[in-house]
Amino acid sequence: MTDRTEPRKTARDATDPALLRRDRFGALPDRIRPEDMVETKPATLPDPARDTYNPDEWLIRYCG
């Protein structure tokens, strides 16, 4: 885990855990816009080979 903020360089901060904790966790991360959370892709074209099955073909093969 990387620290995003640099701790203060004073002698008082080195001994006070509350100030160290505030330096490390005192700020919220940058806000992410809802537009940046959505990925859009164009729809795929229909595959013509996928729809070549004829549901009545078995009648011609086995009954004809």
Secondary structure, DSSP 8 states (H G I E B T S, - for coil): ---SS-----HHHHH-HHHHHHHHHSS------GGGG----------TTTT---TTHHHHHHH-
